């Protein structure tokens, strides 16, 4: 690996080597907040370096691209990791987390996500995906002594291992059919009439199964509610936003490389998207637990993202990236609120604990309502333009029926997003006070809240930026 | 597209965002109910003064009285486009007036006053935005912006069954809105495909060439949103629930303003964009509005809750408005729009009065009221005036609009007109029942409180004056309507 390549890899190196350093130094000097805060610093340093340094090579090791697209997501995931760490500060304090270990794991997750989004070969894809999945196995069960957390971790481990198996086998089959791991070339064996085509298609089917597990599309989503519920709230936030967003980010170049094949996969994808939108919505309706509701709602959002991905073209890609961002902001914010309310003896998740809380903690509850309304796609929240972009792309590429399904599920989804809001503000029962928030948590929530409003009113600049970084066809 | 009043200052933006500034003040002063109260009152009064000033500035003007256009979200071709013609101007005036009344009627709001006033002001921005927006996405944004405050107003400050009513309101209107959104995006894509220029500007989209089938589908998408909001029979079931549970200010806004946005959407967007489909749908619209007039009157007669009676009477009146639109001629349209303004004032006033009555009597049930006249003569006199106006007594507000609608309808379809006249009789029946069972008879209400206080006089006198004025001399209003209406009818178009 040349110096130029290392230079291009610097943001990921900052995250990964920084994580290693924190892990080792933490053994000597066990100070929780110090290490978490230095993790925040490292993450922001990675984001800044990804934004300022111009890479001199186009590809690193033939596996990871250094295109503006990859840089964009590196910045995004670094910031996400930084915000997650900032958010975790008090949570880690009250739950007596091992600070250095926690910090280094989250940083590793950020490195993995940014590698995945930058993947330009199937090997890179595998490496990136496994890097942060492995980290998440640990993070989900990080709450020692919490049996639900342990169960969630185990569930994610088993499901994740199965998915990894599918992924590896799928990649192997695609490699067999095309003779290359590298992205545009890996698709060459799949042209119509090629005798290796059936093998390649089988590989793609397996790849889709693995992706379905990772982003929890319906039929592969069964782990989601339990893991969401069991994992510590900040980790759930990371899982819901970063890991799913990074997978979708990696799928955009993958689908762009497919060309005609993408059209043939569309029928399968349409079924997955429809099932996810409808199934997730129906499953979310009866939930009375905020984290489980958000789990099912994330299934629905993955369906929307898939719809945008199928629509393809510059419009579809832009819509998907924008959606990943606004969905991520609102989700991080929602889990941030749960984090800030949590106490040593548990997190408030059941709607019963939220009764009338809106008047006890107005700022956080208004923020939570804004995040939920954004997820529901109600203007003037950012989620509206996310959905707008997706439906725009879907109609443009003649997916009228799917767009209609999307609109209908958006309507029904309103019910389960309104329920917590109703409980927060429209129930009389006098609420007991939950945790007072820390300034760190308020900073993160304020960032998310203002972004949700800002992107809902003036999304133009971000949309233009996304249009510029998208991989050129 | 020239502004007849050459004002370089963005007055429309000021008008639009002023209430939102008041919202921020309210949230800033949220620990002092009194400061919030005054901040919101001053904001609404400022909006009223500004809109009155703009009305005087544009007396006798033609075309867009005020117009603004700026780039906004360029990747999607969404523009910040505001325009005010005579119709918008009148509706903005109505909004500004009723919002002052809404603030004054809820002056003694004790529960979370800051949030309450903040929401009313957010809603004012939403409503004014709907009346001014000329870009379809912008229109949609404001259309939805009205929704959230109303949801909270009903859900938080409403009566016993408030959550049910709030959710029902939200779902009905959102279902319509999402159809509208799909139709807007489809129209945008079709237009973009034809001309290569992707834009949501109303002016440009009107030039889109559509096949009759597509036109009908898109038209239905638009109309569903508007019909639910109006509400036209059989999409009206959310309205009585919302009214019954809403706090007084919510009812005033709902009946006085929110319902008008649906009609406005039809004449500004649905009809001009899809004239062919609109023309084919007129008989259906007329039938639905006629059924609505009779059905609502019939149901209103059976109600025991004062608020529900007035809610159903709104359905009947809005039926008249839509009937006038379906007649599709100048006279009927002017009548419809005039009736809309008049209905906003009378019904707004009626809901204000119902709040005053139920404050004093502790109930809105007709059977528990009665003999109010002997206890509260001043209040009862005002109530009688507004009730008579509502049933269409000549010389009072609603009559002038209704009679124009009837004339216009007779000109277009004598049968519709004949049936509608019978509807007027029906409305007399239930309103007289309200008057009879609340004002006269044995007094069942203990005299616990006084007759009208100064604040209440302040609300009622302007409304009463307007009711009389609009009934006797509606000419100034019609002057504002004439030119825009003839333009809309002639070219389906814009100044």
Contacts between the chains, C-beta under 8 A, distances in Angstrom:
chain1	res1	chain2	res2	distance
A	318	B	75	7.4
A	359	B	112	6.7
A	362	B	30	7.9
A	362	B	115	8.0
A	373	B	148	7.0
A	378	B	144	6.1
A	378	B	147	7.3
A	378	B	148	6.6
A	379	B	140	7.4
A	379	B	141	4.7
A	379	B	144	4.6
A	379	B	145	6.4
A	380	B	141	6.2
A	380	B	144	7.9
A	380	B	145	6.1
A	384	B	141	7.6
A	384	B	144	7.5
A	385	B	73	7.7
A	388	B	76	7.6
A	388	B	137	7.7
A	388	B	181	7.5
A	388	B	185	7.5
A	389	B	76	7.8
A	391	B	181	7.3
A	391	B	182	6.9
A	391	B	185	5.9
A	392	B	76	7.3
A	392	B	185	5.3
A	392	B	188	7.8
A	392	B	189	7.5
A	395	B	182	7.5
A	395	B	185	5.4
A	395	B	186	5.8
A	395	B	189	5.7
A	396	B	189	5.5
A	403	B	182	6.7
A	404	B	182	7.2
A	407	B	178	4.8
A	407	B	179	7.8
A	407	B	181	7.2
A	407	B	182	5.7
A	408	B	178	7.9
A	410	B	178	6.5
A	411	B	171	7.4
A	411	B	174	6.0
A	411	B	175	5.6
A	411	B	178	5.5
A	414	B	170	6.8
A	414	B	171	7.0
A	414	B	174	6.0
A	415	B	167	7.4
A	415	B	171	7.6
A	418	B	151	7.9
A	418	B	167	6.4
A	418	B	170	6.8
A	422	B	155	6.3
A	422	B	163	5.6
A	422	B	166	7.8
A	422	B	167	7.4
A	425	B	152	6.8
A	425	B	155	7.0
A	425	B	156	5.4
A	426	B	155	4.6
A	426	B	156	5.5
A	426	B	162	6.9
A	426	B	163	5.3
A	426	B	166	7.5
A	458	B	72	7.7
A	458	B	73	7.3
A	459	B	73	6.0
A	460	B	72	6.8
A	460	B	73	4.4
A	460	B	74	5.6
A	460	B	75	6.2
A	463	B	73	7.1
A	463	B	75	4.0
A	463	B	76	7.4
A	464	B	74	7.1
A	464	B	75	5.8
A	467	B	75	6.2
